[in-house]
Amino acid sequence: MPDATGEATDWRDGPGRRQTGAMSGPQLTSALDATRLTLHVLAATVWVGGQLTVAGLLPTLRGLGAAATRSVAAAFGRLQWPAYVVLLATGIWNVTAVHLGQASGAWLTVLYVKVGVVLVAGVSAYLHQRATSTLGLAVGGAVTALASVAALALGVLLTG
C-alpha cells in the first residue's frame, strides 16, 4: 500500500518500513489508517480494560450489596457491547487493509486463531451476562477475560 510519499510499503515489514528493502526512517501512517487503528485500540481499551477494571472493583461492589454489583454490571454492559461491535467492525477493516495474498501461513494462522478467540470472548461475555448461578458468573467472567486478553495479545502479534 502506498505510504505518505506514494511509494509502496509492505505491511509485513511493520509500520513505516518501505518494501524496497532499504531501511529508511519511520514514516507516518495515513490519516485513514490512523483513524482505523485508533478506533480499534480505543474499543479494545473499553472491552478489555473495562473487564479488568470491573473485576478489580468487584470486592468493593459486593460490599455495597447485590444491587450495586448488578447496577455497575448493567452500566458496563451498555459500554462493552458497542465497543465489541466497533472491535468487530474495525477488525474486519484491518484485515481488508492487508494484502492477504502476501500473508505468510503463520500470520494467517494467528489471524484465524484470533478470530476464534474473539468469538469465544463475545459468546462467553453474553453467557456471563445471562448467568444466574455463582458458578456461571465466575466461569463466564473468567473465560471472557482470558479470551479477551488472548485476543489482545494475538492482535499485537499480527502487527508485525
N, C-alpha and C positions, 0 to 999 in steps of 0.2 A: 504494500500500500504506500502511496506517496507520503513523504514527510513534509515538513514546512518548506523545504527547498524545492519540492516537486520530484525529488529522487525517490526511487522505490526503496522501501525498507522491508525487512523480513522479521515478522513477529517472533520467530524462533530465536533471533539474536537478542531479544529483550528490547525494552523500550528505548527508543532513541538511537539504536545502532543501525548502521547502514548495511545493506545487503552486499555491497561491493566487496566486503572483506576488509576494507581499510577501516581501522578503528578510529573514528573521529570522536570528538567530544559528544556529550549527551545533547539531544535535540528536544525541543518542546513538542509535546503531543498536540494534535489538532484540538480545536475547541469542542468538536463533536465527540471525539474520543474522551476528552477530559470530562465532559458532561455525563457520558455513559458510565464511565468508571466511578465518578463521584457519586452518582445516584446509586450504583451498586454497593459501594463501600458504605454509604450512609444507611441504606436499607439493612446491610449486614450488621452495622453497628446497633441498630434498633433491635433486629431479630436476635442476634447472639448476645450482644451486650445487655440488652433488656432482660433476657432469660437469666443471665448470671447475676444481674443486679437484684431481680426479684427473688432469686434463690438465696442471695445473701441477706435479704430483708425478711425472709420467712420466719426466722425465730422471733423477731420483734413483732411481726404481724400476728403471729399466733398468740403472743402475749396480750394483744389488744382484742382478741376474740375472733370467732369464726366469721363474723360479718365483715370485719376489716380485711381478713385474708381474701374472702370472696370478692369484696369490692375492689381491691387492688388487682386481683387476677382478672376481673372483668375489664378494668381500665387498661391493663396491659394488653389484653386481647384486642381491644379497639385500636391499639398501636401496632401490635405484632402482625396481624393479618394483612393490613395494607403494605407493611414492609416486606412480607413474604411475597406478595404479588409483584411488588417492584423488583425484588430479587429474581423472581422467575422471568419477568419481562426483560430486565437488563442482562440477565444471564443468557437468555436466547439472543439478545442483541450482541452481547460479547462474542458468542460463538459464530454468529453470522458475519462478524467483522474479521474473523480469522479465515485464512485460506486453508480449509480442511484438507484439500488435496495435497498440500505440502506438509501436513502434520505428521509427526512420527507416530509409530504404533504405540509407543509408551505414552505419549501425550494424549492420544485418543483413548487409551485405556484409563488414564487418570480422569479424563473428561467423563467417560461413561460411569465410572465409579462415583464421581462427584454427583452426577445427575441422580443416580440411585440413592445416594446418601441424602441429597436434598429432598427427595420424595419421602424417604423414611422420616426425616425431620418434620415435614409437614403433616404426614399422616399421624405420627406419634403425638405431635402437638394437638391435633384435632381430637385424638382419643383421650389425651390428658385432660383437655377441657371438658370432655363429656364423662370422665370417670366419676364414680360415686363412692368408691372404696378408697381407703388409705393406700392400699397396695397399688391400685390402678393409678392413682395420682402420682405415687412415688416412681413406679416403673415408667409411666408416660413421660414424666418430667425428666427422668434420668436419660431415657432413650433420646428424647428431643434434644437435650443439652449436648449429649455426646455426639449425636449425628450433626448437630449444628456446628459444633467446634471442628468436627472432622471435615465438613463441607468447607469451612473457612480455610483450614489448612490445605485442603486439596486445591482450592482456588489460588492460594499463594503459589503452590507448585506449578499451576498452569501458566502463571505469569512469566515463567522462564528464568 
